[in-house]
Amino acid sequence: MDRWHQTSTLTPRTRGNVRANLLKVGRWLQAEHPDAADPADWTRQTCATWVARLDRMNVGDYVQRTVNIKGRVGKPLSAGAKEGQLAALRRFFSDCQEWEWFPRRFDPQRALATPRSIAALLGPNPRVIADEIWAKLLWAGLNLDQDDLPQTRAGHFYPIQLVRAITVTWLFSGLRSDEIARLRLGCIRWQHDEVPISGDSDQVLARDAVCLLDVPTHKTGTAFTKPVDPILGQAIEAWRTVRPDQPLFDDRRTAERVHPLFAFRARRVSSSYINNTVIPMLCRKAGVPAADVRGNITSHRARSTIASQLYNAKEPMTLFELQAWLGHRSPQSTQYYAKLTPATLTRAYTDAGYFERNVRTIEVLIDRDAVGSGAAAAGEPWQYYDLGYGFCNYTFFEQCPHRMACAKCDFYTPKDSSKALLLEAKKNLQRMLAAVPLNDDERAAVDEGKTALDGLLQREVPPVARTPAVRSLVGV
């Protein structure tokens, strides 16, 4: 295991996490399967035994220290924790087999695959902070002052300009905490739309200045540039003007010698500073709890909150625009962050008109003269469904399977207002017969349409407009 740790090219933090998981497997082997302590002795049966044991494992099993998990000891492991254990073991055996440290006795990707019962529970689940809580945190961050900073025996460790810059960056940039900690000096650039003043070409006026933030190489991609709110650029510029000269540091991801933006007293600001100091400070000032129904308020929750608000705005970002702004390599990752809010979903559902589409109301007009004179009993029409463009006197209109082909139906009667349109349509059909060469099938179709229009024009308009009518609504 130590040999793998020294050989692997994973980042130091990832190597440490894999090593911690392997130590847990080693304690299980020592307690239950000492005959398989050597990784070269593992078989598919050993893998199956470990996967089954892991599926039933609880928090605190085969660990050395339980200080940080006291409240969860004895509870079942989460699906994410189980997947992490299996992924670490798959990585270890794949590397060792690839490097030919021991023979290939099984395929780690298959023998240590995540069971479907666990995989079904996996998936990114960004926890969006409620709008009212996020608004209070924004207010607290924009109104931060010296008295809000945490005190040490020697006073305030960081100057107020540095704390404000980190806080505003977390609230407005949508970056991961590691990306914020690794921002470099000069990461802010201003793009001005400059126009001459009063015809003087030497004087220009900055209008609609755009603040651009240069993000370094990150978790899923290379460096990129994104637009941010100018208030973020102003906070960073305020810190840069008072920032003392600091030595060069090695970038944790690229190993370059760089000038970190957030460095003081020859030390870089830790990536955990936001979780451990900034967020508790903002929660105290805003008067909100440090946790909600979805768990603790953490640095990464701001990223999903900002992405969700941009996606649900009045003029929302498209999925691909949001992908570029977040720096995701794949749009599938962005989909997990772009959560539709209930209000947006409700508005879209209402606009779709599902109920109106399937349940429509049509006025029914009754000719009382036809009923009173006995003409209705003799078979004359007396009930008319007002379709807007004409009337239908078919008694069982709601059951008619040809409601979209009314012109060819004997029960359909056009309104007076539509006769001019029918004559125009008839004229067009006659012009087609005279000027357009048609084959037999096409000519038959036109003749049929002309016959239907002639029939419509010969039908009399019902007397409903001249007699008192009773209006009722029928659901169709």
C-alpha positions in Angstrom: 0.0 0.0 0.0 2.8 2.4 0.8 4.5 1.5 -2.5 1.3 2.3 -4.3 1.0 5.6 -2.5 4.5 6.6 -3.6 3.9 5.5 -7.2 0.4 6.8 -7.9 0.1 10.1 -9.9 -3.2 11.1 -8.2 -3.3 14.4 -6.3 -2.0 14.2 -2.7 -5.4 14.6 -1.3 -6.9 11.8 -3.4 -4.0 9.5 -2.7 -4.6 10.1 1.0 -8.3 9.3 0.7 -7.6 6.1 -1.2 -4.9 5.1 1.4 -7.4 5.7 4.3 -9.9 3.4 2.6 -7.3 0.7 2.0 -6.4 0.8 5.6 -10.0 0.0 6.5 -10.0 -3.0 4.1 -6.8 -4.1 5.8 -8.4 -4.1 9.3 -11.3 -6.1 7.9 -8.9 -8.7 6.5 -6.9 -8.9 9.7 -10.1 -9.5 11.7 -12.0 -11.9 9.3 -9.7 -13.1 6.5 -6.1 -13.1 7.5 -5.3 -15.6 4.8 -5.9 -12.9 2.2 -3.8 -10.2 3.7 -1.5 -10.1 0.7 -3.3 -8.4 -2.3 -1.7 -10.9 -4.6 -3.8 -13.6 -2.9 -7.2 -11.9 -3.6 -9.6 -13.8 -5.8 -13.1 -13.0 -7.2 -14.5 -14.8 -4.1 -12.6 -12.4 -1.8 -13.9 -9.4 -3.7 -17.5 -10.7 -3.5 -17.1 -11.3 0.2 -15.8 -7.7 0.7 -18.6 -6.2 -1.4 -21.3 -8.1 0.6 -19.7 -7.0 3.9 -19.4 -3.4 2.8 -23.1 -3.4 1.9 -24.0 -4.2 5.5 -21.4 -2.1 7.1 -22.1 0.7 9.7 -20.4 3.9 10.4 -17.4 3.3 12.8 -16.7 -0.3 11.7 -13.0 -1.0 11.2 -11.8 2.6 11.9 -9.2 3.8 14.4 -10.7 7.1 15.5 -14.4 8.0 16.0 -13.9 11.6 17.2 -15.4 13.2 14.2 -18.3 10.7 13.8 -19.6 10.3 17.3 -23.1 11.3 16.3 -23.2 8.8 13.5 -21.5 5.7 14.9 -23.7 2.6 14.4 -25.7 4.0 11.5 -25.6 2.4 8.1 -23.0 3.7 5.6 -24.4 6.0 3.0 -24.4 5.0 -0.7 -21.7 7.5 -1.4 -19.4 6.2 1.3 -19.8 2.6 0.0 -19.1 3.8 -3.6 -15.9 5.6 -2.3 -14.7 2.4 -0.7 -15.2 0.3 -3.8 -13.7 3.0 -6.1 -10.6 3.1 -3.9 -10.1 -0.6 -4.0 -10.8 -0.7 -7.8 -8.1 2.0 -8.3 -5.6 0.1 -6.2 -6.0 -3.3 -7.9 -6.2 -1.8 -11.4 -2.9 0.1 -10.8 -1.1 -2.8 -9.3 -2.1 -5.2 -12.1 -1.2 -2.6 -14.7 2.2 -2.2 -13.2 2.6 -6.0 -13.0 3.2 -6.1 -9.3 1.1 -9.3 -9.1 -0.7 -11.4 -11.7 -4.2 -10.6 -13.0 -6.5 -13.1 -11.2 -9.7 -11.0 -11.8 -11.0 -7.9 -13.4 -11.3 -5.2 -10.7 -13.9 -3.2 -12.7 -16.2 -6.2 -12.7 -15.3 -8.0 -9.5 -15.5 -4.8 -7.4 -18.3 -3.1 -9.4 -20.9 -1.1 -7.4 -24.1 -3.2 -6.9 -27.2 -1.8 -8.6 -28.9 -1.4 -5.3 -26.2 1.1 -4.3 -25.7 2.7 -7.7 -29.5 3.5 -7.8 -29.0 5.7 -4.8 -26.0 7.6 -6.2 -26.0 10.8 -8.2 -25.0 14.5 -7.6 -27.5 16.3 -5.4 -26.5 19.9 -5.1 -28.3 21.3 -2.1 -29.7 24.7 -3.0 -30.0 27.2 -0.2 -33.4 28.7 0.3 -33.9 32.2 -1.4 -34.7 34.0 1.9 -31.6 32.6 3.7 -29.4 33.3 0.7 -30.6 36.9 0.5 -29.7 37.4 4.2 -26.3 35.9 3.7 -25.8 38.3 0.7 -26.8 41.2 2.9 -24.4 40.2 5.6 -21.5 39.7 3.2 -22.0 43.2 1.6 -22.3 44.9 5.0 -19.3 43.1 6.7 -17.3 45.3 9.1 -14.4 45.0 11.4 -16.5 44.1 14.5 -17.8 41.0 12.7 -14.4 39.4 12.3 -13.4 36.5 14.6 -11.1 37.6 17.4 -7.8 35.9 18.4 -5.5 36.7 21.3 -3.4 38.8 19.1 -6.4 40.5 17.5 -7.7 40.0 14.0 -5.6 37.6 12.0 -6.6 38.8 8.5 -7.3 42.4 7.5 -10.9 43.3 6.8 -10.2 43.9 3.1 -9.0 40.3 2.7 -12.0 38.9 4.5 -14.4 41.0 2.4 -12.8 40.0 -0.8 -13.0 36.2 0.1 -16.6 36.6 1.3 -17.8 38.5 -1.8 -16.0 36.0 -4.1 -17.8 33.2 -2.4 -21.2 35.0 -2.7 -20.9 36.0 -6.4 -18.4 33.9 -8.3 -19.9 30.4 -8.0 -16.5 28.9 -7.6 -15.4 25.9 -5.6 -13.5 26.7 -2.3 -10.3 25.2 -3.8 -10.6 27.5 -6.8 -11.2 30.6 -4.6 -8.1 29.7 -2.5 -6.0 29.3 -5.7 -7.0 32.5 -7.4 -3.9 34.4 -8.5 -2.9 38.0 -8.3 -4.3 39.9 -11.3 -7.2 37.6 -11.8 -9.6 40.5 -12.3 -9.8 42.2 -15.6 -12.1 45.1 -16.7 -13.6 45.3 -20.1 -14.9 48.8 -20.9 -17.2 50.0 -23.7 -15.5 53.4 -24.2 -17.1 56.3 -26.1 -15.6 59.8 -26.7 -16.9 62.6 -24.6 -18.2 65.7 -26.5 -16.1 64.9 -29.6 -12.8 64.9 -27.7 -11.0 61.8 -28.8 -8.5 62.1 -25.9 -11.2 61.7 -23.2 -13.3 58.6 -23.0 -16.1 57.5 -20.7 -16.3 53.9 -19.4 -19.8 52.7 -19.9 -21.2 49.3 -18.9 -17.9 48.0 -17.6 -17.7 44.2 -17.5 -15.7 42.5 -14.8 -13.9 39.3 -16.0 -12.5 36.7 -13.6 -9.6 34.4 -14.6 -10.2 31.0 -13.0 -7.1 28.7 -12.7 -7.0 25.1 -13.7 -9.6 23.3 -11.6 -11.1 20.0 -10.8 -12.6 19.2 -14.2 -10.9 21.4 -16.7 -8.3 24.0 -17.7 -8.2 27.6 -16.9 -11.0 29.8 -18.2 -12.5 33.3 -17.9 -16.0 34.2 -16.8 -17.9 37.4 -16.3 -18.9 38.3 -12.7 -20.6 41.1 -11.0 -18.5 44.3 -10.8 -18.9 44.4 -7.0 -16.7 41.3 -6.9 -14.0 43.0 -8.9 -14.2 46.1 -6.6 -13.8 44.0 -3.5 -10.7 42.2 -5.0 -9.2 45.5 -6.1 -9.7 47.0 -2.6 -7.7 44.0 -1.2 -5.0 44.2 -3.9 -4.2 47.8 -3.1 -3.4 47.0 0.5 -2.0 43.5 0.0 1.6 43.3 1.3 4.2 41.6 -0.9 4.1 37.9 -0.5 6.6 35.2 -1.6 5.9 32.8 -4.5 4.0 29.6 -3.7 3.7 26.3 -5.5 0.2 25.8 -7.0 -1.2 22.6 -5.5 -2.6 21.4 -8.8 -0.2 22.7 -11.5 3.0 22.9 -9.4 3.6 26.4 -10.9 5.3 29.1 -8.9 2.5 31.7 -8.6 1.4 34.7 -6.5 -1.8 33.7 -4.8 -4.4 36.5 -4.4 -5.4 35.4 -0.9 -2.1 35.2 1.0 -1.0 37.0 4.1 1.9 36.8 6.5 3.7 34.5 4.0 0.9 32.0 4.3 -1.9 31.1 1.8 -5.5 31.2 3.0 -6.7 27.7 3.5 -9.4 26.3 1.2 -11.3 25.4 4.4 -11.4 29.0 5.6 -14.8 29.6 4.0 -16.4 26.7 5.7 -14.7 27.1 9.1 -14.7 30.9 9.4 -16.6 32.9 6.7 -19.9 31.0 6.7 -20.3 30.9 10.5 -19.5 34.6 10.6 -22.1 35.4 8.0 -24.7 33.3 9.7 -24.2 35.1 13.0 -24.4 38.5 11.3 -27.5 37.5 9.3 -29.2 35.8 12.2 -29.7 32.5 10.3 -28.8 29.0 11.5 -25.7 27.4 10.1 -27.8 24.5 8.9 -31.2 24.0 7.3 -33.4 21.1 6.4 -30.9 20.0 3.7 -27.9 20.0 6.0 -25.1 22.3 6.9 -24.5 25.5 4.9 -21.2 24.8 3.1 -19.1 26.5 0.5 -20.2 24.3 -2.3 -23.9 25.0 -1.7 -23.3 28.5 -2.9 -22.2 27.2 -6.3 -25.5 25.2 -6.7 -27.6 28.1 -5.4 -26.1 30.7 -7.8 -26.4 28.2 -10.7 -30.0 27.5 -9.9 -30.9 31.2 -9.7 -29.2 32.0 -13.0 -31.1 29.1 -14.6 -34.5 30.3 -13.1 -34.0 34.0 -13.8 -36.5 36.1 -15.8 -34.0 36.0 -18.7 -32.3 32.7 -17.8 -29.0 31.4 -19.0 -29.2 28.5 -21.4 -27.8 25.2 -20.3 -24.6 25.6 -22.5 -24.1 29.2 -21.3 -24.3 28.0 -17.7 -21.9 25.1 -18.4 -19.3 27.6 -19.7 -19.9 29.9 -16.7 -19.5 27.1 -14.2 -16.5 25.6 -16.0 -18.0 22.2 -16.5 -16.5 19.9 -19.1 -19.8 18.1 -19.7 -23.3 19.5 -19.9 -24.5 16.5 -17.9 -22.7 17.9 -14.9 -24.4 21.2 -15.3 -27.8 19.5 -15.4 -27.4 18.5 -11.8 -26.8 22.2 -10.8 -29.5 23.7 -13.0 -32.5 22.9 -10.8 -35.9 24.2 -11.7 -37.5 25.9 -8.8 -41.1 25.0 -7.9 -42.2 28.5 -9.0 -40.7 28.2 -12.4 -42.1 24.7 -12.9 -45.5 25.9 -11.8 -45.4 28.7 -14.3 -44.4 26.4 -17.1 -47.1 23.9 -16.2 -49.7 26.7 -16.2 -48.6 28.1 -19.5 -48.8 24.6 -21.0 -52.6 24.6 -20.4 -53.0 20.9 -19.7 -56.5 21.3 -18.3 -57.7 23.7 -21.0 -56.2 21.5 -23.7 -58.2 18.4 -22.5 -61.4 20.0 -21.1 -62.9 22.7 -23.4 -66.3 24.4 -23.1 -68.5 25.1 -26.0 -71.7 27.1 -25.9 -74.9 25.3 -26.8 -77.7 27.4 -28.3 -81.3 26.2 -28.3 -83.8 27.3 -30.9 -87.0 27.7 -28.7 -89.1 28.5 -31.8 -88.3 25.1 -33.3 -89.1 23.4 -30.0 -92.3 25.3 -29.5 -93.7 24.9 -33.0 -93.0 21.1 -33.0 -90.4 21.4 -35.8 -87.9 19.8 -33.5 -90.1 16.7 -33.1 -90.4 16.5 -36.9 -86.6 16.2 -37.2 -85.6 19.8 -37.7 -82.4 21.0 -36.0 -83.1 22.8 -32.7 -79.7 22.4 -30.8 -76.6 24.1 -32.1 -73.0 23.9 -30.8 -71.2 27.2 -31.4 -67.8 26.3 -32.8 -66.8 29.9 -33.3 -66.5 29.6 -37.1 -69.9 27.8 -37.5 -72.6 25.7 -35.9 -73.0 21.9 -35.4 -76.4 20.5 -34.9 -75.3 16.9 -34.2 -77.0 16.0 -30.9 -74.1 13.8 -29.8 -71.4 16.4 -30.7 -69.1 15.4 -27.8 -68.9 11.9 -29.2 -68.2 12.9 -32.8 -64.9 11.4 -34.1 -64.7 13.9 -37.0 -64.9 17.2 -35.2 -61.9 18.6 -37.1 -63.5 17.9 -40.5 -66.7 19.9 -40.1 -66.9 21.2 -43.6 -67.7 17.7 -45.0 -70.2 17.0 -42.3 -74.0 17.2 -43.0 -74.6 18.5 -39.4 -72.3 21.6 -39.9 -73.8 25.0 -40.8 -71.5 28.0 -41.4 -72.1 31.4 -39.9 -72.9 34.4 -42.1 -69.6 36.0 -41.2 -67.7 33.1 -42.7 -69.5 33.1 -46.1 -67.1 35.6 -47.6 -64.2 33.3 -46.6 -65.9 30.3 -48.1 -66.5 32.1 -51.4 -62.8 33.2 -51.5 -61.8 29.5 -50.9 -64.1 28.4 -53.7 -62.6 30.9 -56.0 -59.1 29.7 -55.2 -60.1 26.1 -55.9 -61.6 27.1 -59.3 -58.4 29.0 -60.1 -56.5 25.8 -59.4 -58.7 23.9 -61.8 -58.1 26.4 -64.5 -54.4 27.3 -64.1 -52.6 24.5 -62.3 -52.1 21.1 -64.1 -53.2 18.4 -61.8 -53.2 14.7 -62.0 -56.4 12.6 -61.5 -56.0 12.1 -57.8 -55.3 15.8 -57.2 -58.2 16.9 -59.4 -60.5 14.5 -57.4 -59.4 16.1 -54.1 -60.0 19.6 -55.4 -63.4 18.6 -56.8 -64.3 17.1 -53.5 -63.3 20.3 -51.7 -65.3 22.4 -54.1 -68.4 20.2 -53.7 -68.1 20.6 -49.9 -67.8 24.4 -50.1 -70.9 24.5 -52.5 -72.8 22.5 -49.9 -71.8 24.9 -47.1 -72.8 28.0 -49.1 -76.3 26.5 -49.8 -77.1 25.8 -46.2 -79.2 28.3 -44.4 -77.9 30.0 -41.3 -79.9 28.8 -38.3 -82.3 31.3 -36.8 -80.6 31.3 -33.4 -79.5 34.9 -33.9 -83.2 36.0 -34.5 -84.8 34.2 -31.6 -84.2 34.1 -27.8 -81.6 31.5 -27.0 -80.7 29.6 -23.9 -76.9 29.3 -23.4 -75.3 26.5 -21.5 -71.8 25.1 -21.2 -70.9 21.6 -22.2 -67.6 20.1 -21.4 -66.0 18.5 -24.5 
